[in-house]
Amino acid sequence: MGKFELGAIKVSTAAANALTETCLELETLLTRHQDGDWGNVDNAQRLRNEWAVEHNGLIRSMYELPNGALLLVSTATTRSCTWAMLETEYQGKEVSIQEGYALWATSYDQERNPLIALEEPHVDLMLDQLAATVALDVGTGTGRYARKLAQRGIKVFAVDRCSEMLNVAQRRAQENMLRIDFLRGSLSALPFRSNYFELLVCGLVLCHIPNLMQTIGEFSRVTRAGGHLLITDLHPNAVAADWRTVFAQAEAWYLLPNIRHTRDDYLEAVEAAGFTLLDVIDLYLRDIPDETMPYYESWVREEGHRLFGLIVFAQRVATAGRG
């Protein structure tokens, strides 16, 4: 039977020709893949595969053919299909923010995301200090922070532009028996009345937003005086170093556009919107938790000195005319 379902088998023409030329049967390699023999992958990928088997993640094997070519076998997170292609055919594709997150929705929660692993412990400590009763999760995606807040007994609203992400978020909330009000809407024109929320969270979103001043100004509008703002994001230094928001699927890997803001752009926009900065944390790649480190061993070894995440924690002050 094997460790997981393969789904429909999809084979590229180049892979089929290479297998024919080397007199190899694809079924033999598929059996190895399904049985957990991942072939010529490094230790980090082996660990990711073992995790993926248990959590419905993307599973990738690599097999060297007699002619020296590498055959990539990838099983989708949905277990609906398995792709076989030459390693050279597995390429990146540029997509828009809307298209990218729509594609990513099916696999977003089935990944070990090192940036999430890095920022969540800090955010959890900050949330422990707060006593909010009503909160907004802006750019909620699959509802990661919305669920965290609802589990703390907070009344939660969550907004996102991507209906595919919201569908996953709603399903996950129902599975966890959490009541969260999900809405589809723009981050720069939030569908809520002014001065309402005691806490606004925006996680890993603003690196995609062109106008920080306008968007964070809108965050301020819906946050009441004394309320808190919590922003996490890919660090601007990482974006400046051409690090991209990337996700992998069985057939290709996808790159989303990031906007080149500076660290000061974030802080100036927060203060200009009427918030007082309480804490700013710069997170290095090397600081990802020990339990996550082995999954990204070579990357951390080579790039661990780089800033990877940014957390901004602030409080809205009362100003004339804003109440």
N, C-alpha and C positions, 0 to 999 in steps of 0.2 A: 504493500500500500504506500509506503513512504511517509515522510514526516508532515507533508502538506499537499494540498491539491495543486495541480498545475494549471487547470483550466484549459482554454483553447491554446493550441500550439501555433505560434507564428514564427516563420523562418524567413529571413531575408534571402534574396536571390544569391548574394555573394556568399552567405554562410552555406546555403544548400550546395553551391558549386564547390566550395572548399571541402565540404564533407565528402562529396562524390569523388573529387580528385584524390583524396587521401584514404578512400575506401573505409570511412568510418560511418557507423550508424548513429544518427541523432538520438535514437531511443536509448542507446548505451549511456550517452552523456546525460540525458534527461533522468535516467534512473540514478546515476551518481548524484546529480543535483538534488533530486527528491529524497535521497537517502542521507543527505548531509555531508557528502564528499564534495567540498566546494572547489576543489582543484587548486589552481595557481593564484590564490588570493592571499593577501597578507593577514597577519594575526588580528589586526583591528577589524578587517572585513569579516573574518570568521566569527568574531565576537558579535558583530552587528547582525550577521545571519542567524546566529543562535538566538539572539534576542528577538529577531524578526519572526522566527518560527513560532515563538510563544505569544507574540503580540501583533500578529498579522502585518508585519512590516515588509518592506521590499527585500527580496532575497536575490543575491547575485553571486554566480559562480563564474570562474574563468578556467578554460581548458586549452592547453597548448596542443595544437594539431601537429602531425608529423612534419608538415612543411614549415613549421615555425610560427604560423598564424595563431592568434588567440581568439577563441570562440567565447563570447559572453552569453550566458544564459541568465535571464532575469524573470522572476515571478512577481507579478503585481501584488500590491497590498490587498486588493480585493479578491485575490486568488482566482480571478476570472480569466487570466491569460498568462502565458509564459512566452517570452521572446527569445529567439536564438539569432544572434547576429555576430559579425566580426567585431572585435573590440574597437577597431578604427571607425566603425559605423555609429557607435554610441556617442552622439555629439550633442552639444548644447544648442538650445533654441531660444532666441529672444522673444519674450511675450510682454504684453502690456500688464499693468497691475491688475486690471479687471479679469483679463483672460488667465493670467497666472494663478491668481487665488481661486478662480473657479476650477482650474485643473488640480490645484493643490488640495482642495477640500477633501478629496477622497483619501488622501494619505497623510495629511498634516498631523493627525493625532497618532499615527503609526510610525513616528520617527523619534529617534533620540536626538533632540536638538540641543547642541552644546550651548547656544546662547540662552535658551530657556533654562537649562541646568545651572548656568552661571548666575542669572539674575534672580531666579525664584527665591533662593534662601534669603537674600537681602530684602526682597519685597515682602516676604512672609513676616519678617521681623518688624518692618514698618507697619504692616497691617495690624499686627498684634498691639501696637501702641494707640490705635484709633478706636473710637466708639461710635462710628457712623451708623445711622439707621436707614439711610437711603443713598444709593450710589449708582453711578453710571459707568459702564465699561464701553469706551469709545474704540471702534475698530476691533470689536470683540472676536472676530474670526470664528473659531470653533467653540468659543465661550470659556476659554481657560480661566481667565480672571473673574468672569461673571459667576462661574461655579464656586470659585474660592470665596467670593464675597457672600453668595447666597448660603453657603455652608456655615458661615459665621452668623447667620440670622439676619442679615441685612436685606432690605428690600432692594432688588437690583433691576435696573433697566440696562439694556445692551443694544448697541447700534452698530451696523456695518453696511457697506455698500454691496457686498457680495452675497447674493441669495443662496448660492451653493454652500458657502461657509455657514450662513445662518441656519440652513436646513440641518447641517451636522450639529451645530450648537443646540438647536431645539431638541434634537433627538437625544443628545448626551444629557441635557438637563432633565428630560423625561425619564431616562434610564436611572438617573440619580435621585429622582423624585424631588426635584428642585423647581420652585416656581420663579421663573425669570421672564421678564417682559422683553422679548426680542423685537427690534424694529429695523427695517431697511431704510437707510438714509445717509445723507452726506455728512462728513465730519466737519465741514466748514459751514454748515447750516443745520445745526442739530434740531430735531423735531421736538423740542422740550421748552417749557417756559423758563423764564429767567429766575435766577436766585433760588434754585430748587434743591440741588444735590449737595450733600455734605461731603461727598468724596467722588472724584472723577479719576478713573484709571485709564491710561492709554498705553498699551503694551506693544512694542515692536511694530509701530505703524508710521511714525512721523518721518522716517527716512524716505518714505514714498511721497510725501506731501510737499508740493512746491512752495506754498506760502505759510510759513510757520506763524507769522504774526497774526494772520487772519484766523487760522485754525485755533491757536491757543487763546486768542481773543474770544472766540466762540466758547471755548472751554470755560473761560472766566464768566461769560454771560450766564451760563446755566448753573454755576457754582455759587452757593450762598456765602456771604461774608463769614470768615472763620472756617470755611470748608477747605478740604485738602485736595491737592493735585499730585498724582503720581504718574510719572512718565518713565518708561523704559524703552531703549532703542539700540539698534546697531550703532556702535560708536562712530561719530563723524570722522575720526582718524582712520577707522577701518574703511569707510566709504572713500575717503581721500586716497587710500592705498589701493583702490580699485577692487576691494572685496565686494562681492555681489550677494544679493539675496538669491539663493539657488535651492532648488529641490530636484530630487531625482525620481523618475518613474521608470517602469520597465522598458519603455521604448526609447527614452531620451532623457536628458536633464535640461531643466528650464532656468532661464535667467530673467529676473525681474529688474526693472530700472530703479536705481536709488538716486536721490537728490543730494548734491554735495553741499549740505549745510556745515557750518562749523560748530564747535562746542559753544562758542560765544553766541551764535545765532539762537540756540536753544535757550540759553540763560537770559539773554536780552528779551526774547519774545515772552518768556514766562514773567519776567519782572514788568515789562511794558503792559502786560494784561492785568496787572494789579495783584500779582502774587508775590509773597515774600519767600525767598529761597530758604529752606530748612536744611537740606542736605543734597549734595551732589556727589555721586560715586562713579569713579572711572574703573572699569573692570577689565583686567587683562585675560587674554586667552589662557595663559598658564594657570589661572586661578579656578578653572572649572573643577567641580568636585571630584574627589578621588574615584568615586564609583563610575563617573563618566569618562575619565581620562583615558582608560585603555581603548575605548572605541575610536579615539582620534589621536592615537599615540604619535604617529609620524608628523601630523599637522602641528600638534602642540610642540613637539620637539623643534620643528623648524620655525614656527611663527609665534611661539608662546609669549614672546616679549612684546607683542603688539596689543594695543588697546582694542577690546572686542565689544564691550557693552557700556552703556551710559544709563544711569538712573538719576532722575531729578525729582525731588520731593519738595513741595511748596505749599503755602497756605494763603488763601485769598484774604486780603485785608479790605476793610470797609473804606470806601472813598466817596467823596461827595457825589451825589446823584446816582449811586449804585445801590444804596441800602444795605 
